[in-house]
Amino acid sequence: MQHDVPLDVVQAASPRRRRMRGLTTFNIVLMLIVFAALLVVYISNVVAVDGLMMEQIAAEREEKKLLQERESLRAEINMLSSYNRIQKIAVEELGLVHANQQPYSLTVFGRVPALSR
């Protein structure tokens, strides 16, 4: 008892076999290697971005610290250069006194200084 199979059924099965032949062990291993390489590249990129973000956060903290230090130094400069402080040091420590009259200009050898002309 031999059954004859129509020709179109036999031809319909062959593309399926061709597709199965393309999916060999070598192709599966090759796809896994490519996938693993892409995964490694992605993970290294994430790690690199994370490291750069940490550096940026540290740089921002350092900038904030330096700005605060600059402001405190400006405040100290303003305090040290205030007129009241300088006057107090001049009178108490150096023994200077306020002049009762305007300073006068000297004439040397008949010449008048350039400032008083």
C-alpha positions in Angstrom: 0.0 0.0 0.0 1.8 2.9 -1.2 0.1 6.3 -1.1 1.0 8.9 -3.6 1.6 12.3 -2.2 0.6 15.2 -4.4 3.5 17.3 -5.7 2.3 20.6 -4.2 2.5 19.2 -0.6 6.0 18.0 -1.1 7.0 21.5 -2.5 5.3 23.3 0.4 7.4 21.4 3.0 10.7 22.3 1.5 10.8 26.1 2.4 10.3 25.1 6.0 13.3 22.8 5.8 15.3 25.6 4.3 14.4 27.9 7.2 15.5 25.2 9.6 18.8 24.8 7.8 19.6 28.5 8.3 19.2 28.2 12.0 22.3 26.1 12.7 24.3 25.8 15.9 27.0 28.1 14.4 24.4 30.8 13.7 22.9 30.5 17.2 26.3 30.8 18.8 27.2 33.7 16.6 24.0 35.5 17.6 24.7 34.9 21.3 28.2 36.3 20.9 26.9 39.4 19.1 24.2 39.8 21.8 26.8 39.4 24.6 29.1 42.0 22.9 26.2 44.5 22.7 25.3 43.8 26.3 28.9 44.4 27.4 29.1 47.7 25.4 25.8 48.9 26.9 26.9 48.1 30.5 30.3 49.7 30.0 28.5 52.8 28.7 26.2 52.9 31.7 29.2 52.6 34.1 31.1 55.4 32.2 28.1 57.7 32.4 27.7 56.9 36.1 31.3 57.8 36.7 31.0 61.0 34.8 27.9 61.9 36.8 29.8 61.3 40.1 32.6 63.6 38.8 30.1 66.3 37.9 28.5 66.1 41.4 31.9 66.4 43.0 32.8 69.4 40.8 29.5 71.1 41.6 30.1 70.6 45.4 33.7 72.0 45.0 32.3 75.0 43.1 29.7 75.7 45.7 32.4 75.5 48.5 34.7 77.9 46.6 31.9 80.4 46.0 31.1 80.4 49.7 34.7 80.8 50.6 35.0 83.7 48.1 32.0 85.4 49.7 33.4 85.0 53.2 36.7 86.5 52.0 34.9 89.5 50.4 33.1 90.1 53.7 36.5 89.9 55.6 38.0 92.4 53.1 35.1 94.8 53.6 35.5 94.5 57.4 39.3 95.0 57.3 39.1 97.9 54.9 36.3 99.8 56.7 37.0 103.5 57.6 36.2 103.0 61.3 38.7 100.2 61.7 41.5 102.0 59.9 40.8 105.2 61.9 40.9 103.2 65.2 44.2 101.6 64.3 45.7 104.9 63.2 44.7 106.7 66.4 45.3 104.0 69.0 48.2 102.0 67.6 50.1 104.5 65.5 49.3 107.6 67.5 48.2 109.7 64.6 45.9 112.7 65.1 43.4 114.5 62.9 44.8 117.7 61.3 43.3 121.0 62.4 44.1 122.7 59.1 44.5 121.9 55.5 48.0 120.7 54.4 50.0 123.3 52.6 52.3 122.9 49.7 56.1 123.6 49.8 57.9 125.5 47.3 61.4 124.3 46.6 63.8 126.6 44.8 61.0 128.8 43.7 59.1 126.0 42.0 55.5 125.3 42.8 54.4 121.6 42.8 52.3 120.4 39.9 49.4 119.6 42.1 48.8 123.1 43.4 48.8 124.9 40.0 
